[in-house]
Amino acid sequence: MTPAQIRAQAATILASLVKQQGSLASLLPKPGEGTESADGQALLRELCFGTCRWFFQLESQLSGLLDKPIRRKDADVHCLLLIGLYQLQHLRLPDYAAINETVNAAVTLKKVWAKRLINGVLRQWQRQQQKTDDTGLLLDDAAAIADSYPVWLRSAITQAWPDRLDDVLKQGNVHPPMTLRVNLSKISRDEYLDKLAGQSINASAGKLSDSAIYLEKALSVHALPGFAEGWVSVQDEASQLIPALLAPQPGDHLLDACAAPGGKTAHLLESQPELASLLALDSDSRRLQRVHQNLQRLQLHEAPVTVVCADAGQPDSWWSGDQFDRILLDAPCSATGVIRRQPDIKVLRKSEHLGPLLNLQARLLDAMWLCLAPGGLMLYTTCSILPAENAQQLESFLERTPDAECLPLLTEHSGEPWAADCETPGRRFGRQLLPSDGGPDGFYYALLKKQQ
């Protein structure tokens, strides 16, 4: 594909996303599906992810450059303008090349009339930047727009983390680190670090999980030594803490209630090979295919694991009545702790989405509690940083569940990047990780015990 065609494809994808017709994960072509080269695929992803990352700032800038709004039916042209502004500010491309290829993309979109508009808007931006370095002159709401967050989300983060606000917002706008999980049943972390060094791949050990490795520079998984053989997987360090916190024992019957795409399922099997059984549930049949693929690659397909497509919140449709010793409930959430990995969350998430998510989490908690054996443990996790989904959700659950006890999560890694929003006088409702520079994503954990 030509550079102009790549920009046109990015504009089409973003226009669909803005219309709530899918996420970047579903709209972007999968590796090998498109006709573009590896460099072309990388540029397409950069244009889509980067424009989403700075969407609200770019929108504000564009509104100040247009004489009148672009018609809704020309959303692809609107997104092409956003892509143009993103390139001029964030990519190491000559301005003339970024502008020319973006203008030419209008032809690919069969919107020849837009060439003059796109050229004029982007040239106008150029001229304004030559006059002043204060881009704030173009912004309507300096605080929200400069951080490039929707107003409702910035307000929620401000209320939750007033003392950490700047850092939390900043982490949502950076490129995330590429983090690996070493399969310790096959190779030690030190041995794998040596393998990486032998291929001149710079990497360092994680500080929270004994299986975590951070790569200095992201690369294709096919370039990782032993990836096909199951030595290593791509997984953020935050979710790598789950097996240590849930601590399954030999002979346990374990349930992974929202299992897809299978990274946590596989890690639990790697960490405790003597489980009696593990049931991996998910309501999305397409994502469950990833679970099977991961288990196959990691050579865990012969482990005592059963993969079932079912709604964990409706046990009558899948549960035999035999209770589980351990349950992992990695609940659906706002994903506000992983915005740097999924910047389209800023565009897709709306304030009105939070209420239904809270209801779903509560329903899952209640359903899973019925499935847990007396004396058993359930680990509730989310990749959210909003207390309503985390500590407040747990507080409500404990108030209506008299046989539930929230256990302290002890860790030798006190302080950063742990946060203490989960504490109230005399009580603790789990632990919160905030996204950190070169470290883990935002993640919440609460360990619950069912009293005998």
C-alpha positions in Angstrom: 0.0 0.0 0.0 1.1 3.6 -0.7 1.6 6.0 2.2 -1.6 7.8 1.1 -3.5 4.6 1.1 -2.3 3.7 4.6 -3.5 7.1 5.9 -6.9 6.6 4.1 -7.2 3.2 5.8 -6.4 4.7 9.2 -9.1 7.4 8.6 -11.7 4.8 7.7 -10.9 2.7 10.8 -11.0 5.8 13.1 -14.3 6.9 11.6 -15.8 3.5 12.4 -14.4 3.7 15.9 -15.9 7.1 16.5 -19.3 5.8 15.4 -18.9 3.1 18.1 -18.7 0.4 15.4 -15.8 -1.4 17.0 -12.5 -1.0 18.9 -9.0 -0.8 17.4 -8.5 -4.4 18.3 -11.4 -5.5 16.1 -11.0 -2.9 13.3 -7.3 -3.1 12.6 -6.3 -5.9 10.3 -4.6 -8.8 12.0 -0.9 -9.6 11.2 -0.8 -11.2 7.8 -4.3 -10.1 6.8 -3.5 -6.9 5.1 -1.5 -6.3 2.0 0.8 -3.7 3.5 4.4 -4.4 4.5 5.6 -4.7 8.1 6.6 -1.0 8.0 3.2 -0.2 6.6 1.4 -2.1 9.3 3.5 -0.3 11.9 2.6 3.1 10.4 -1.1 2.2 10.3 -1.1 1.2 14.0 0.9 4.3 14.9 -1.6 6.6 13.2 -4.6 4.9 14.7 -3.3 4.5 18.3 -1.6 7.8 18.3 -4.6 9.7 17.1 -6.8 8.0 19.7 -4.2 8.8 22.4 -4.4 12.5 21.7 -7.9 12.5 20.3 -9.5 15.2 22.5 -6.6 17.6 22.1 -6.6 17.1 18.4 -10.4 17.6 18.3 -10.1 20.9 20.1 -7.3 22.1 17.8 -9.3 21.1 14.7 -12.4 23.0 15.8 -10.3 26.2 16.0 -9.1 25.6 12.5 -12.4 24.9 10.7 -14.8 27.6 9.7 -17.7 25.2 10.1 -18.0 21.5 11.3 -17.5 18.8 8.7 -20.7 16.9 7.8 -21.3 13.7 9.7 -21.3 11.7 6.5 -17.7 12.8 5.9 -16.4 11.4 9.2 -13.5 9.9 7.3 -12.4 13.3 6.2 -12.7 14.6 9.8 -10.5 11.7 11.0 -8.0 12.3 8.2 -7.6 15.9 9.4 -7.0 14.6 13.0 -4.4 12.2 11.6 -2.7 15.0 9.8 -2.5 17.1 13.0 -1.2 14.1 14.9 1.6 13.6 12.3 2.7 17.2 12.4 3.0 17.2 16.2 4.0 13.7 17.2 5.7 11.9 14.3 9.3 12.4 13.1 8.2 13.1 9.5 9.0 16.1 7.4 6.0 18.4 7.5 5.7 18.5 3.7 5.6 14.7 3.5 2.9 14.4 6.2 0.8 17.1 4.6 1.1 15.8 1.0 0.4 12.2 1.8 -2.6 13.2 4.0 -4.0 15.4 1.2 -3.5 12.5 -1.3 -5.4 10.2 1.0 -8.5 12.2 0.2 -8.3 10.8 -3.3 -8.1 7.3 -2.0 -11.2 8.0 0.0 -12.9 9.3 -3.2 -13.3 12.7 -1.5 -11.3 14.8 -4.0 -13.2 17.9 -2.9 -11.5 17.5 0.5 -7.9 18.0 -0.9 -8.1 21.8 -0.7 -9.7 21.7 2.8 -7.1 19.3 4.2 -4.2 21.2 2.7 -5.5 24.5 4.0 -6.2 23.3 7.5 -2.8 21.7 7.9 -0.9 24.6 6.4 -2.8 27.0 8.7 -1.7 24.9 11.7 1.9 25.2 10.4 1.7 29.0 10.2 0.2 29.3 13.7 3.0 27.3 15.2 5.6 29.5 13.5 3.9 32.5 15.1 3.8 31.2 18.6 4.9 28.2 20.6 1.9 28.6 22.9 -0.4 26.0 21.5 -2.7 26.7 24.4 -4.0 29.7 22.5 -5.9 27.2 20.3 -7.5 25.3 23.2 -10.8 25.9 24.8 -10.3 24.0 28.0 -6.6 24.0 28.8 -6.8 21.5 31.6 -8.8 18.7 30.0 -7.7 19.3 26.4 -4.0 19.5 27.2 -4.2 16.1 28.8 -6.3 14.8 26.0 -9.0 13.1 28.1 -12.8 13.3 27.9 -14.1 15.6 30.6 -16.0 13.0 32.5 -13.0 10.7 32.8 -10.6 13.4 33.8 -13.1 14.5 36.5 -13.3 10.9 37.8 -9.6 10.5 37.9 -9.2 13.9 39.6 -11.6 12.8 42.3 -10.0 9.4 42.8 -6.3 10.5 42.6 -5.9 14.2 43.4 -2.4 13.7 44.7 -1.3 11.5 41.8 -3.3 13.2 39.0 -0.5 14.5 36.8 1.3 11.2 36.8 -1.8 9.1 36.2 -2.9 11.3 33.3 0.6 11.3 31.8 0.8 7.5 31.9 -2.3 7.4 29.8 -0.5 9.3 27.0 2.8 7.4 26.8 3.8 4.3 24.8 3.5 1.3 27.1 6.5 -1.0 27.8 6.5 -4.5 26.2 6.5 -6.9 29.1 7.1 -10.7 29.0 6.1 -13.5 31.3 8.7 -16.2 31.5 7.3 -19.8 31.7 9.2 -20.8 34.8 8.2 -24.4 34.4 10.5 -24.4 31.3 13.2 -21.9 31.9 14.3 -19.5 34.7 14.1 -15.8 34.3 17.9 -15.4 34.5 18.4 -18.0 31.8 15.9 -16.3 29.5 17.6 -12.9 30.1 20.8 -14.5 29.0 19.0 -15.8 25.8 17.8 -12.3 25.1 21.3 -10.8 25.7 22.7 -13.4 23.3 20.5 -12.0 20.6 21.4 -8.4 21.5 17.9 -7.7 22.9 18.1 -5.3 25.8 15.9 -6.3 28.7 15.6 -6.0 32.5 13.8 -8.0 35.3 10.5 -6.8 36.7 10.4 -5.7 40.3 7.0 -7.2 41.4 6.7 -10.5 39.6 9.5 -13.1 39.5 8.5 -14.0 36.0 8.4 -10.5 34.5 10.8 -9.1 32.0 10.7 -5.6 30.4 12.1 -5.1 26.9 13.9 -1.9 26.2 12.3 -1.8 22.8 9.1 -3.6 21.5 9.6 -6.2 18.8 7.7 -9.0 17.1 7.0 -12.0 19.2 8.4 -14.1 16.5 11.8 -12.5 17.2 11.7 -13.7 20.8 13.8 -16.8 21.5 11.6 -19.8 22.4 8.3 -18.1 21.8 6.9 -20.8 19.6 8.2 -23.4 22.1 6.3 -21.8 25.0 9.2 -20.3 26.9 7.6 -16.9 27.2 4.4 -14.9 26.7 3.5 -11.3 26.4 1.7 -10.2 29.6 1.8 -7.0 31.7 3.5 -7.4 35.1 0.4 -6.4 37.0 -1.6 -9.4 36.0 1.4 -11.7 36.5 0.9 -11.2 40.3 -2.4 -13.2 40.2 -1.0 -16.8 40.8 1.1 -15.6 43.8 -2.0 -13.8 45.3 -4.5 -16.6 44.7 -1.9 -19.3 45.6 -3.7 -22.4 44.2 -2.6 -25.6 46.0 -2.1 -29.2 44.7 -5.4 -30.9 44.2 -7.4 -27.7 44.0 -10.4 -27.2 41.7 -10.0 -23.8 40.2 -12.3 -21.6 38.2 -11.2 -18.8 35.9 -14.5 -17.0 35.4 -13.6 -14.5 32.6 -10.7 -16.3 31.0 -10.2 -15.0 27.5 -7.7 -14.5 26.0 -6.1 -17.0 28.3 -2.9 -15.5 29.6 -3.9 -15.7 33.2 -5.3 -19.2 32.7 -2.0 -20.4 31.3 0.0 -18.7 34.1 -2.1 -20.4 36.8 -1.5 -23.8 35.1 2.2 -23.0 34.8 2.5 -22.0 38.5 0.6 -25.0 39.9 0.9 -28.1 37.6 -0.8 -30.3 40.2 -4.3 -28.8 40.1 -7.1 -31.3 40.1 -9.0 -29.2 37.5 -9.3 -25.8 36.0 -12.4 -24.5 34.3 -11.9 -21.6 32.0 -15.1 -19.7 31.2 -15.8 -16.8 28.9 -19.0 -15.6 27.2 -17.1 -14.6 23.9 -16.6 -17.6 21.7 -14.3 -15.8 19.4 -12.0 -14.7 22.2 -12.0 -18.3 23.6 -10.2 -19.4 20.4 -7.3 -17.4 21.7 -7.4 -19.4 25.0 -7.1 -22.7 23.0 -4.2 -21.2 20.9 -2.3 -20.0 24.0 -2.7 -23.4 25.7 -1.5 -25.2 22.6 1.6 -23.0 22.1 2.5 -23.3 25.8 2.1 -27.1 25.6 -0.7 -27.0 28.2 -3.4 -28.6 26.1 -2.9 -31.9 28.1 -3.3 -30.1 31.5 -6.5 -30.7 33.5 -8.2 -27.7 31.9 -11.7 -27.4 30.4 -12.6 -24.4 28.3 -16.3 -23.5 28.1 -18.2 -20.7 26.4 -20.7 -19.5 29.0 -21.8 -16.5 31.1 -20.2 -16.8 34.5 -23.0 -14.7 35.9 -25.5 -17.4 35.0 -24.2 -20.5 36.8 -27.4 -22.5 36.0 -26.3 -22.7 32.4 -22.9 -24.3 33.1 -22.3 -25.2 36.8 -22.5 -28.8 38.0 -23.0 -27.8 41.6 -19.5 -28.9 42.7 -17.9 -25.9 44.4 -14.4 -24.6 43.7 -11.5 -24.2 46.0 -10.1 -21.1 44.2 -11.9 -18.7 41.8 -10.3 -15.9 39.8 -12.8 -13.2 38.8 -11.0 -10.8 36.5 -14.1 -8.8 35.9 -15.1 -6.7 32.9 -14.4 -3.1 33.7 -13.7 0.4 32.3 -10.1 -0.6 31.5 -9.0 2.8 32.7 -5.7 1.3 34.0 -4.6 0.3 30.6 -5.4 3.4 28.5 -1.8 3.6 27.4 -2.2 0.2 25.7 -5.7 0.8 24.5 -6.0 4.6 23.8 -9.3 4.1 22.0 -10.8 3.7 25.4 -10.8 7.5 25.7 -13.0 7.7 22.6 -15.2 4.6 23.1 -15.9 4.9 26.9 -18.8 7.2 28.0 -19.8 8.1 31.5 -23.1 6.3 31.0 -21.2 3.0 30.4 -20.0 2.9 34.0 -23.4 2.1 35.6 -24.0 -1.1 33.6 -20.4 -2.2 34.3 -20.9 -1.8 38.0 -24.1 -3.8 37.9 -22.4 -6.6 35.9 -19.5 -6.7 38.4 -21.9 -7.0 41.3 -23.8 -9.8 39.5 -20.6 -11.7 38.8 -19.4 -11.4 42.4 -22.7 -12.7 43.8 -22.8 -15.6 41.3 -19.2 -16.6 41.8 -19.7 -16.6 45.6 -22.3 -19.4 45.2 -19.7 -21.5 43.4 -17.0 -21.1 46.0 -16.5 -23.8 48.6 -16.5 -22.8 52.3 -12.9 -22.0 53.3 -12.1 -21.2 49.6 -10.5 -18.1 48.2 -11.7 -15.8 45.4 -9.5 -13.1 43.8 -11.4 -10.2 42.3 -9.4 -8.2 39.9 -9.9 -5.4 37.4 -7.7 -3.3 35.1 -9.5 -0.2 36.3 -8.2 2.7 38.5 -11.7 3.9 39.4 -12.7 3.2 43.1 -16.4 2.7 42.1 -15.3 -0.6 40.3 -12.8 -1.6 43.0 -12.8 -0.7 46.7 -16.3 0.7 46.6 -17.6 -2.4 44.7 -15.9 -4.6 47.3 -17.3 -2.7 50.2 -20.8 -3.1 48.9 -20.3 -6.8 48.3 -19.0 -7.3 51.9 -22.0 -5.5 53.3 -24.5 -7.9 51.6 -22.4 -11.0 52.0 -21.9 -11.9 55.7 -19.8 -15.0 55.1 -17.2 -13.0 53.1 -13.9 -11.8 54.5 -11.5 -9.5 52.6 -8.0 -10.7 53.4 -5.0 -8.4 53.5 -2.7 -8.7 50.5 0.8 -8.7 51.9 3.6 -7.9 49.6 7.3 -7.3 50.1 7.0 -4.4 47.6 5.4 -1.8 49.7 5.1 1.8 48.6 5.4 2.6 44.8 3.7 1.7 42.7 1.1 0.5 45.2 -1.6 3.0 46.1 -3.6 3.2 49.3 -7.1 4.3 48.2 -8.5 1.0 49.3 -8.2 1.8 53.0 -10.9 3.1 55.3 -10.5 3.4 59.1 -10.0 -0.1 60.4 -10.7 -1.8 57.1 -8.9 -2.6 53.9 -10.6 -3.4 50.6 -7.8 -4.8 48.4 -4.8 -3.2 46.8 -4.5 -0.8 43.9 -1.7 -0.5 41.3 -1.5 2.7 39.3 0.2 2.7 35.9 3.8 3.6 36.4 6.6 4.8 34.1 8.3 1.8 32.5 6.4 -0.4 35.0 3.0 -2.2 35.3 -0.4 -1.1 34.2 -3.2 0.0 36.6 -4.7 -3.0 38.3 -6.8 -3.8 41.3 -6.8 -6.9 43.5 -9.0 -8.0 46.4 -8.7 -11.5 48.0 -11.9 -12.8 49.6 -12.3 -15.9 51.8 -15.5 -17.7 52.3 -15.9 -18.5 56.0 -16.6 -22.1 57.1 
